[in-house]
Amino acid sequence: EVRVLALMLFHPISGSTHKERLESFYRSQAGSYDEYRRKLLHGRPKLFGSLPNLRGAVWVDLGAGTGYNLELMAEAGKIEGYEKIYLVDLSGSLLKQAAERVKKNGWTNVEIVEADATTWTPPNGEEVDLVTFSYSLTMIPNWFAAVDHAYSLLRKGGVLGITDFYVARKYAAAEGLHENTWFQRTVWPIFFAFDNVNLSRDTCPTSSTASSPTWSRSTSAACLHLLKCPYYVFVGHK
């Protein structure tokens, strides 16, 4: 845990493209990525536990990383119902971990795709029933384009699921959202930006306007020992 935290905080990020910067950040921690993130990414179990149990469907996980979300879906008894699952990410190091996970579990309906979440489309123009972003939206520089693209991939009635860190607008309660402290609104965006994680006041409200909300929640949970980071979970449909 200490090693991963040190890599996250102090490892220099280099590269002239988004893909190169992602690889620079994740290459050295890919093998131990999941162990620490289990304690950090509190929204993942809530998101995948709240998604509908679809049958014969196509699921696209954008910014899928190591493929850990597959295990959460499997624990919820939902993974076998999917005809096809695409794990899309720009980081080859993380996708290597995903490929090993898929092979180990014998999931034959999963395809690993190294591509940009803002532009990739399924082969043969497949209609998509579910698109998810699990702590990946804040890692995408043009996250507005990513949300718009995800919406365009969905069939009518398809489901959009998102969970991520965020910071609330100052008077978030008026929008039905969890309000943050001054420290959370001011310090966390600066702190996370060192790792190119872009906390925005707009991600949570934008999710709600991009698709019709089915269920959503915003709260805070421990992320760095006693310090709490705001996160939200959103499920909507097209």
C-alpha positions in Angstrom: 0.0 0.0 0.0 2.8 2.4 0.9 4.6 1.6 -2.3 1.6 2.3 -4.5 0.8 5.5 -2.7 4.3 6.7 -3.1 4.2 5.9 -6.8 0.9 7.8 -7.1 2.2 10.9 -5.2 5.8 11.1 -6.3 6.4 9.3 -9.6 6.9 11.9 -12.3 4.5 11.7 -15.3 6.0 12.2 -18.7 4.8 12.0 -22.3 3.6 14.2 -25.1 0.2 12.5 -25.6 -2.6 11.4 -23.2 -1.8 7.7 -23.9 1.9 8.2 -23.1 1.1 10.0 -19.9 -1.3 7.3 -18.8 1.4 4.7 -19.5 4.0 6.7 -17.6 1.7 6.9 -14.6 0.4 3.3 -14.6 3.3 1.2 -15.9 5.1 0.9 -12.5 1.9 0.3 -10.5 -0.2 -1.9 -12.8 0.6 -5.1 -11.0 -0.5 -3.8 -7.6 -3.2 -1.4 -8.9 -6.2 -3.3 -7.6 -4.9 -4.0 -4.1 -4.8 -0.3 -3.1 -7.8 0.8 -5.2 -10.1 -1.5 -3.3 -9.7 0.7 -0.3 -9.9 3.9 -2.3 -12.7 3.5 -4.9 -15.7 3.2 -2.7 -18.3 3.8 -5.5 -17.5 0.7 -7.6 -19.4 -1.9 -5.6 -22.4 0.4 -5.3 -22.4 1.1 -9.0 -22.2 -2.5 -10.2 -24.5 -3.7 -7.5 -27.2 -1.3 -8.7 -27.0 -2.0 -12.4 -29.8 -4.0 -14.0 -29.3 -7.7 -14.7 -29.4 -7.7 -18.5 -29.5 -10.8 -20.8 -28.1 -11.2 -24.2 -26.7 -7.7 -23.9 -23.6 -5.8 -25.0 -21.6 -3.9 -22.3 -18.9 -1.4 -23.0 -16.7 -0.5 -20.0 -14.8 2.7 -21.0 -11.5 3.3 -19.1 -11.8 -0.3 -18.0 -8.2 -0.5 -16.6 -7.4 -3.9 -15.1 -10.9 -5.3 -15.7 -11.7 -5.5 -12.0 -15.2 -4.4 -12.7 -15.8 -7.8 -14.3 -15.3 -9.4 -10.8 -17.8 -7.0 -9.3 -20.4 -7.9 -12.0 -19.6 -11.6 -11.4 -20.1 -11.3 -7.7 -23.5 -9.7 -8.4 -24.3 -12.7 -10.7 -24.7 -10.5 -13.8 -21.7 -11.2 -16.0 -22.9 -14.4 -17.7 -25.9 -12.7 -19.1 -23.9 -10.5 -21.4 -23.4 -11.7 -25.0 -20.4 -9.4 -25.4 -18.3 -7.3 -23.1 -15.7 -4.8 -24.4 -13.0 -3.5 -22.0 -11.7 -0.2 -23.5 -8.7 1.6 -22.2 -5.6 3.5 -23.5 -3.2 1.9 -21.0 -1.6 -1.2 -22.4 -0.1 -2.0 -18.9 -3.5 -2.0 -17.3 -5.1 -4.0 -20.1 -2.4 -6.6 -19.7 -3.7 -7.2 -16.2 -7.2 -7.3 -17.6 -6.3 -9.9 -20.1 -4.8 -12.1 -17.4 -7.9 -11.7 -15.3 -10.2 -12.7 -18.2 -8.1 -15.8 -19.0 -7.9 -16.9 -15.4 -11.7 -16.7 -15.0 -12.5 -18.2 -18.4 -14.7 -15.4 -19.5 -15.1 -16.1 -23.3 -17.5 -13.2 -23.9 -14.9 -10.5 -23.1 -12.8 -8.6 -25.6 -9.9 -6.4 -24.6 -9.6 -3.1 -26.7 -6.7 -0.6 -26.5 -8.4 2.5 -27.8 -9.6 6.0 -27.0 -12.9 6.2 -25.0 -14.0 9.3 -26.8 -13.9 7.7 -30.3 -14.0 3.9 -30.2 -17.0 2.2 -31.6 -18.0 -1.5 -31.5 -17.2 -3.5 -34.7 -20.1 -4.1 -37.1 -22.1 -1.2 -35.6 -23.3 -3.3 -32.6 -25.9 -1.6 -30.5 -24.8 -1.2 -26.9 -27.1 -1.9 -23.9 -24.8 -0.7 -21.1 -21.9 1.8 -21.0 -19.9 2.3 -17.7 -17.3 4.7 -16.5 -15.8 3.5 -13.2 -13.3 6.1 -11.9 -12.2 6.7 -15.5 -14.1 9.9 -16.4 -11.8 12.1 -14.3 -8.8 10.6 -16.1 -10.1 11.7 -19.6 -9.0 15.2 -20.5 -12.1 15.8 -22.8 -14.6 14.1 -20.5 -17.5 16.0 -22.0 -16.7 14.2 -25.3 -16.5 10.9 -23.5 -20.0 11.3 -22.0 -21.5 12.4 -25.3 -19.8 9.5 -27.1 -21.0 7.0 -24.5 -24.6 8.3 -25.0 -24.3 7.9 -28.7 -23.2 4.3 -28.4 -26.3 3.3 -26.4 -29.5 2.0 -27.9 -32.7 3.6 -27.0 -33.4 2.5 -23.4 -29.7 1.6 -22.9 -28.1 2.2 -19.5 -25.3 4.6 -18.6 -23.5 3.9 -15.3 -20.9 6.2 -13.8 -19.0 6.4 -10.5 -16.1 8.7 -9.8 -14.5 11.3 -7.6 -15.9 14.8 -7.9 -16.2 18.2 -6.2 -19.6 19.7 -5.6 -20.7 23.2 -6.6 -20.8 25.5 -3.6 -24.6 25.3 -3.1 -24.9 21.6 -4.2 -27.8 20.9 -1.8 -30.1 23.1 -4.0 -29.4 20.5 -6.8 -30.1 17.6 -4.5 -26.4 16.7 -4.2 -24.1 16.1 -1.2 -22.4 19.4 -0.2 -18.6 19.4 0.3 -16.5 21.2 2.8 -14.3 24.2 1.8 -11.2 21.9 2.0 -12.8 19.3 -0.3 -13.9 21.9 -2.9 -10.5 23.8 -2.8 -7.7 21.4 -2.0 -8.7 18.1 -3.6 -8.8 19.4 -7.2 -5.2 20.7 -6.7 -4.0 17.5 -5.1 -5.6 15.2 -7.6 -4.3 17.3 -10.5 -0.8 16.2 -9.8 -1.8 12.8 -11.1 -3.8 14.2 -14.0 -7.1 13.4 -12.3 -9.4 16.2 -13.1 -12.0 16.8 -10.4 -14.8 19.0 -11.8 -17.9 20.6 -10.4 -19.7 19.7 -13.6 -19.2 15.9 -13.9 -22.1 14.9 -11.6 -24.6 17.4 -12.9 -23.6 16.6 -16.5 -24.2 12.9 -16.0 -27.8 13.7 -14.9 -28.5 15.9 -18.0 -26.8 13.5 -20.4 -29.4 10.7 -19.7 -32.5 10.3 -17.7 -31.6 9.4 -14.1 -32.7 6.1 -12.7 -30.7 6.2 -9.5 -27.9 8.5 -8.2 -26.1 9.2 -5.0 -23.3 11.6 -3.9 -21.3 11.3 -0.7 -17.8 11.2 0.8 -15.7 8.4 2.1 -12.2 7.8 3.4 -9.5 7.9 0.7 -6.3 8.9 2.4 -6.5 7.5 5.9 -8.7 10.0 7.8 -9.3 12.4 4.9 -12.5 12.0 3.0 -13.0 12.4 -0.8 -16.3 13.1 -2.4 -17.6 10.6 -4.9 -20.9 10.0 -6.8 -22.7 7.0 -8.3 -25.1 7.6 -11.2 -27.3 5.2 -13.2 -29.4 6.5 -16.0 -31.0 5.5 -19.3 -31.2 6.8 -22.8 
